[in-house]
Amino acid sequence: MDFALTDHQKLIRDTVRQFMDAEVRPLVKELEREERFPLEILKKIGEMGCCGMLTPEEWGGPGLDTVSYVLMLEEVARVYTAMSTALGVTNSAVQAPLLQFGTEAQKQKYLKRLASGEILGSFCLTEAAAGSDAAGIQATARKHAVPGFSPASGSQEVYRLNGAKTWVSNGSVAGVFVIFAKTNPGAGSKGITAFLVEPSFKGFKIGRHEDKMGQRSSPSVEILLNDCEVPVVNRLGEEGQGLKIALSALDGGRIGIAAQAIGLAQGALDESIKYAKQRRAFGKSISEFQAIQWMIADMQTELEAARGLTYYAAWLKDSGKGMGSAASQAKLYASEMVNRVVYKAVQIHGSVGYSRETDVERMYRDARVITIYEGTSEVQRMIIARDLLGK
């Protein structure tokens, strides 16, 4: 068993770490306070290949392995969780299904621009009444003839999408959206279809922005579809393949969420160790107190356990042997681990950890959603149990 990273993987990790510490860390407090999306920073990191790490070179990406992708997200989340969310969505939730199910024309039009960071992608599945129950979405898509089209311009039909999507990450800044709607409502989960939608399409509107607990500079918005006209050539995959496409994207995306959790936990641990060495009480450094030492030891142990699960899931994905429930195991454990770690980080900092002036206060708020998005902990437990029980 070889747990060592390759020289190239180490180079990726170290390069991203250096970029985040030098270019991003000084700006995080300001960006969070202003709730400003770091578009200019994402353009820079896109030039490093981080916006399309898993996309092959022929489509504009570096074509790297999943372990390298995990390392990149870790280093980004260690400094700035909100930025890692934006990168995770555009890399995994959008480019992965586009690469697997998209036509040559769709890849040519969108994939290269996504991989380079020219545009960001967004994934629109969740609705107000359909979260974990993805098959329960109510958005609809129906074909309609459009007068005035010439045969030379392609299909004379468009899909008209109606409905609303909620909690759309990157929603106010994305250049292309993967939107799921029912083309055959009577067929239940088998009637869902995926579409590639541009924000300039007629009938597309950005609704309200969520006033969130954490990750406040990562926009989560409502998308309103009012007879939104989508050309037939922008259907992703076949009619009825939508849920399959969504679940495949989420399965791989869970590895990215686990990596995000690890990076955030590592950042909280780093801050805790630094503070424990600096802070003095009762005439000595608090790092000399057994209570503090035990918390730090538990944080490190849980962090390494989550890292092992996540790297193993990433290795399985690259091996082509099938992941089973490995991605769910990694996401479940890492997302719950990070919440325990940031809790201890605030505790080690004491009253100052409750102040918005500290990084651990922000980390505490940022971590809470990680057990919820891309499949709640409860859903992950269902997947793991079904895998074990053969159902």
N, C-alpha and C positions, 0 to 999 in steps of 0.2 A: 504494500500500500504506500503510495507516494503522495504526501500532502504538500509537497513543495510547489511554490509558484514558479512559473518559467521566468526567465530574464525579461521577456517582453511584457508579461503580466506585471512584474514588479515595476517596470519602467512606466507603464500606464498608471499604476497606482501612485507612484511618486510624482509623476508629472501633474496629475490632477490635484494631488495634495498641495503641491507647491502653488498651483494656480489659485486654488481656493483660499489658501492662507494669505497670499500676497494680494490678489485682485478682489476677492469677495468678502473676506472676513471684516475688513474695515467698513464695509457698506451695509452690513446686515441689519444693524439696529435702525439705521435711517430708513431702509427699505421697508422694514416691518412697521415702523412708526407711521410712515406715510402710506402704507398698504399699496406700495408701488411695485408692479411686476418688473423683474430685472431683465427686460428684453435685451438691453445692450450687453449684459453679461452673457446671456444665452447665445447671442451672436458670436461672441468671442470663444466660448467653449464649443460652439458648433464648428468653428474653424479647426478645432483640435480633434474633430471626429466624434464628439460625445453625443451629438443629436441623432446619430444613426449607426450606433456601434455594431449592431447585429446585421445591418443591411450589407449585402455583397458589394464589392467594388464596382461591378457593372452598373449598379443602380446608385452610385454616388457615396456609398458608405465604406468603412474600412473592412467590413466583413469579419469582425472579431468573434471570439467565442463568448459563451455566456458567463464564464468565470471573470473574464476581463470586464464585461458589462457590470457585473456585481461589484467588482472592485471600484469602478468609476462611481457608481451610485453611493457606495459606502463613503467615499471621500467627499463627495458633494454634500451628503446628508450630515456628515460629521460637523460641517460648518453651517449649512443652510438648508434645512429640511424642505422648505417651500420650493426651492430650486430643484431639488431631487424629484419632487412630485411632478413638476413640469417635464423634466427629462424622462422620467419613467413612463408617463402617458404617451409622449410623442414617439419614444423608442419602441415600446412594447405593445401598448394597447392599439396603436394606429399602424405603425410600419409593419409589424409582424403579420397581422391579418391581410394587409395590402400585398405584402410579398407572397403570402401563401395563396390567396384567393383572387388577387387582382389580375386584370388582363394586361397584356403588354402595353396597350395605350394608357391605361390607368397608372401603371408603374412609371411610364415615361413622363406623364404629366405631373404626378404628385410625389412619387417616391424619391426621386433625385433631389427635389427641393426640400423635402422633409429631412433626408439624410444629411444634407449640408447645413441645416439649420436656417435656411432661407425662410421657411415657414414652419410653424408648429402644428401638430395635430391634436385633435380632441376626440374623445370617445363618449358617445351619448347613448346610454342604455337606461339609466335610472330615471324613474318618474316618481311623482309624489306618492302614488299608490303601488309602486312596483320597485322594490329595492332588492332584497334577497330573492324574491319571487320574480326573476327576470322574465319568465314566460307570461307574466301578468301585465305586460306593458299594454297601453291603450292607444298609443300613436298608430295611425293608419297610413297606408300608401296605396293609391289607386292609379291605374293608368288612364290617361286622358289624351285625346288627339289635340294637337295644337295647330290651329290654322296659321298659314303664312310660312310654314317651313318648306323649304325646297328639298327635293330628293338628294341634292348634292350635300346638304348640311347634315345628313344622317337620318336618324329615326324621326318620324312625324309624331311620335308619342313621347310623353313625359309622365313621370310619376308625380302625383300631388300628395305631399305629406302634410298631415294634420296632427296636432298634439303638442305636448310640452315635455321637455326633458329638464331634470333638475340636477343640481350638484355636478355641473359640467366643468371639470378642471381644464384650464387653459381656454375656457369658453370665450373670453372677451378678447383674446389675442391670437387665436388659431386661424390658420389659412385653409384648413380642410377638416371636416368633421365626419367621423364614422357614426352614422345615425341608424338606429334600428326601429323598424315600424312593421306593423302587420299588413301584409298584402292579402292575407286570407284569414280574417279574424276567427272564422269558424273552425280552423284547423289547430287552434291553440298554439303550442310551442312550435309546431311544424309550419306555422303560417307566418313566421317572422322573417323579414328580409333586411339586408344591410345596404346602406347607400353612402356614397361619398358626396358630401354636400359642402359647397363653398358659401361663405357668409354673404356673398354678393347675390346669391340666387334669390329670385323673386319669392316673397312670402317667408323669408328667414328673418328672425328678429332676436336680438339678445334682450332678455328680460332682466329681472332684478338680480343683484349681486348678493350672495349670502354674507351676512355679518357673522363671521366665524370666531370660534374660541381660539384657534391656533392657525398656523400657516397662513397668516393674514395677507401676505403679499402674493400668495398663489390664488388667482381668481377662481371662484366657484360660482357659476351663474346658471340662470334659467334660460333655456332656449325655447322660443315660441315658433311653431310651425303653422302657418295659416295659408293653406293651399300652396305650400312651398314647392316650386317646380324644379324637379330634378330630372335631367335627361336620362333616358333608358341606359345609355352607355355608362352612366355613373352608378349603376347597380353593382354592388360588390358581391361576387358569387352569383348563384342562382336564386330564384325565388324560393323561399322556404329554408334556405341555408343560414339564415341570420343567427339563430341561437347557437348553432354549431360554431359559427365564426366568433361570436361573442365569448363563448366558453373557452375556445382555444386561446383567445387573446388574454382572457383573465387567468388561465392556468399558468401561462408563461409570465404574466405580469405579477403573479404572487411571489415569484422569486425576487423580482425587483423590489417589491414592498418589504420583503424580509431583509434585503440588503439595505434599504432605507432605514429600517428599524435598527440594524446593526450599526450603521454609521452614526445615527443619532445617539444611540447608547454609548458608543465610543467617545463621542464628543462630551457627553455628560460625565463619563468616567474621567476623562482627561481634566475637565474643569474641577471635579471633586478632588482629585489627587493634588492638583496645583493649590487649591484653596486649603486643603487639610495641612499641607506643608507650611503655608503662610500664616494661617490663623493660630493665635496663641490663646490659651485659657488655663487658668490655675498654674501659671508660671511655665508652661511648656506648649509645644506644638500639639494641636489636637490630633495630628497623625500618630502620636504616641499612645493615644487612648485605644484600648481594645475594641470598644464599641464602634469607633470609626474604622479601625482596621478590618473588622469583620464585615462591615457594610461594603467596603471597597473590595474585599476578597470575594464576597457573594456577587457583586456587580461584574467583576472580571470573569468569574466562573460561568455565570449565566450567559454572558456575552460570547464567550468562546464556544459554548454549547450551541447557541443560535448560529454562530458563524459556521460551525461544522455541518449543521443541517442544511444551511443555505448553499454552501459550496458543493455539498453532495448533490443537492437537487440540480444545481447548475451543471455539474459534471454529467449527471444522468441525461439532462436535456441535450447536451452536446454529443453524448455517446450514441444517441438514436435508439437506445434500448427501451425507451418508455419511462416516464417518471412515476407512474402510479399515483400515489397520494403524496409523493415527496415534496412537491411544491406547497401543498396545503400544510404539511407538517412544519415546513420551514416558516411559512407565513404565520401559522398559529403560534408557534413557540416564540419566534422573534418579536411579533407584535405585542405579545403579552409580556415578554421579557423587558422590552424597552420601557414599558410603563412602570414596571417594578424598579428599573434602574434609575429613571428620572425622579421617581419618588424619593429614593435614597439620596440622589444628588441634591435635591432641595433640602432634605433633612440634614445632610452634612454641612450645607451652607448656613443652616439656621435661619434667623430672621432675614438676613440679607438675601437668601435664596427666594424669598417671597417678593423681592423688589424687581421691578421691571428693568432695573439697571444691570441685572445679571443675565448671563446666557442661559443658566439652568431654568430660570422662570419661563423663558420662551420655550425651551426644550420640553418642559413639563406640559405646556399647552399643546405644542406641536405633536407630541406622542399620542395623545388620546385617540385621535381619529384612526390611527394605524390598525387598531383591532376591528375597525368598521369597514373601511373602503376596500374595494376589490375582494369582497367576500368577508363577512363577519367571522369572528372566532367560532360562533355557533355553526355556521355553514361549513367552515373548515373541519370541524369535528364530525359533522355528518359525512363529508367526503371521505375522511380517513376511516371512519367506521364502516362505511359501505365498501370501501376497498378491501378492508380486512375480512368482512363478512361475505364478500363475493356477491354483493347486490348492486 
